[in-house]
Amino acid sequence: MAHHKIASMSITKHNWTKEEVIEIYNKPIMDLLYEAASIHREHHDPNVVQVSTLLSIKTGGCPEDCGYCPQAARYHTSVEGNDLMSVSQVKAQALRAKSSGSSRVCMGAAWRNVKDGPEFDQVLEMVRTINKLEMEVCCTLGMITENQAHRLAEAGLYAYNHNLDTSEEYYKEVISTRGFGDRLQTIENVRKTNVTVCSGGIIGMGESIEDRAGMLVALSTLNPQPESVPINALVAVEGTPMEEEKPVEIWEMIRMVATTRIIMPETQVRLSAGRMNMSREGQAMCFFAGANSIFAGDKLLTTPNPDVNEDMKMFETLGLKPQKPFIKVSQPTTVEAENSQFAPLDEKPKWSRPGHVIEKNLEASGKGKQSFNAF
Ligand code: SF4
């Protein structure tokens, strides 16, 4: 009997194949939910969900061409660009988030990669400030070098977000200004520090189930697996190359969450963009399937998100409790700027520019120029 028990315990496996993942994804939904929920309960408290707050500390004007993103300078969207926020603004927002139940703050800047200098120093100060508020601090700043990862770690960064977005094959249909390999390189740079890795992707960009599985294979075969995996549903924004994409069905989201949970049992699975289009029942099924984090606040970077009060009502209805910070990994210590061991190196890293052409991205940027000229 003991033998049977051991066999039924899920252990983290790092050699998932695309075929195995597709098979899980396509299981009858009742089997899929049961399996995912069972694994979820072995590794997590099923009645606890982390509330995270996403802050756009520098919005718009990005030089990249990610086909889903309204912040790319080349697409004509209604997003207004902003300069880098001040440390005191960020602190005020973090305090507000904390008082409404958030235990994690994720700061996003629309940069291709981090450059050493006063702006990065300011971000490091934001990291120190939020870590001292005893909240998990996460940043998403584009590609970073190993030295920059060390500097963030020293400031007290808890997690670095760098999404793979989709499979390696489909990546070429979404972004032309950098390669999949660059993504993996940044994740590797983060892994050389104690900062945890947050990496996930987006469904609903016109990719196949194979691509969804390909992305999950790429994430789950990293060793260690990312501590955090956000699953986004595309929010199709007018002016971007993906403005015409159909919204994903709730069942696709549930399948994606459940599959992620099964192949990455320890990971924090995050319901990210696209929650506006999900009913409470749909979200409840995602939590049952293993999602254990949501993003709070009326905006997710630039797209609409449910109201905090609505979310708190949902928590009450479902009997969920917000997760406390530093459950799996303890709070990092903050080293003050003047005691830093890592000086800026002013490196000029060679991030790739694959330079292939994506027709729909090109068309969308053309449209942007036309309407711009019309003014
Ligand atoms: S997703 Fe990030 S890197 Fe890509 S265009 Fe948007 S802000 Fe830039």
Boltz pocket constraint, residues with backbone or C-beta under 6 A from the ligand:
constraints:
  - pocket:
      binder: B
      contacts: [[A, 62], [A, 63], [A, 64], [A, 65], [A, 66], [A, 69], [A, 70], [A, 71], [A, 72], [A, 109], [A, 110], [A, 111], [A, 112], [A, 142]]
      max_distance: 6.0
